[in-house]
Amino acid sequence: MTDFADVNFFRDRAVQDDPYPYFDWVRAQGPVWREPRFGIFMVTGHPEAMQIYGDPATFPADEAASGVYSSCNTVCGPFVPFSQPVEGDDITDVIVQCRHELPFSDQLPAFDPPNHTAHRHLLMRLLTPKRLKENEEFMWTYADRLIDGFVDDKRCEMVGDYAEPFTLTVIADLEGVPESDHSLFRDRLSTVHHDVGHKPLEFLYERFREYIEDRRREPRNDILSGLAAATFPDGSTPEVGDAALIAANLFAGGQETTVRLLSFALRMLGERPDLQELVRADRERVPNFIEETLRLESPLRAQFRMARVSTELGGLEIPAGSSVMLAPGACNRDPRVFERPEEFDIDRANARQHIGFGHGIHTCAGAPLARAEGRVTINRFLDRTSSIAIDEAEHGPAGARRYEYLPTYFLRGLQRLHLRF
């Protein structure tokens, strides 16, 4: 049996491929546990995670924080230290002065209020109910177009043949990327998941900056012009880079995790003919099917926060400056909240209590979009096939499946999923 006390969660491929026994062991130590390699406080308890999500570390105008946790390291974790020493029971000043030194500090998930509030206001200009409805109408047509490309072959590789192009093109349509540029985006971003040297955000920043600058010079009746003209809540006009950053972040974030959701959902349909028949017979079950998929296989495996003041959580003292890691995949299997948490229950009454999309002010803004993509995808695959099965030639027989997962602690996802129809 693995000695989980010595496991390196951030590098151990065995744990990346199957994290749940490790999460169970960590939870047995307590809902919050300090792992020994980096001193990170790992949160596997759902109520404890909700306590963190409910504390947004609000900044008054003078930049003096009143909350406990900062989101400054939410993307990168604790692996890049500040240039100034982290000492004492309140490190607010150090965070304010040094947060720009952290990787991804220019991304919305790493912001605290009021900066987060202002930039999320811009983001919501792209995610209006009207725009989401129009985008969903596009999804139905584009899903059929992709399925047309492989349904007669009675097989597909779900990630590459459908999930990646579908999510990329859907988000491009949502944000108003000109259709003439769709192929450029697909070509430039197609290696994101396979080339560790690829830097998609640099390309996205550049392209969206060009779009915003162009629309400010010559406004049109399109979505990008609306974003270019959007103002912060105080009425001020954002810098071009701020508007471009929001659009690029939504583009990248909206694609990556949804690819994982779609592939896990189709794998569940292929692995469980009984569930597949239930959903085929009653499409009203599809929304809860999606929520239970997100609960059981949460695409985002780690979100970090930094304690700006010394505090207590889950019975442990947490010094100021400590990194706290929320593990959604573990919290979503907390038996205190979810009965039989390791089972997929299509009728689970509280499935939507999962934190696969986060919670609080940092709830994923694209969650309605991801849910719509899941709903459209499942319905169209069921409409266009009479049965969906795992390709045993590629993944082995039931009971002895072979799946390859992303080699990262940050995301939980299949690299490939071969299906037969």
Helices and strands as residue ranges (DSSP letters): G 4-6, H 13-17, H 20-29, E 32-34, E 41-43, H 46-53, E 69-70, H 92-98, G 99-101, G 108-110, H 115-123, H 129-148, G 151-153, E 155-157, I 158-163, H 164-174, G 179-181, H 182-189, H 200-217, H 223-229, H 240-271, H 273-281, G 283-285, H 286-296, E 303-307, E 311-313, E 316-318, E 323-326, H 328-331, G 351-353, G 360-362, H 367-384, E 389-390, H 392-395, E 418-420
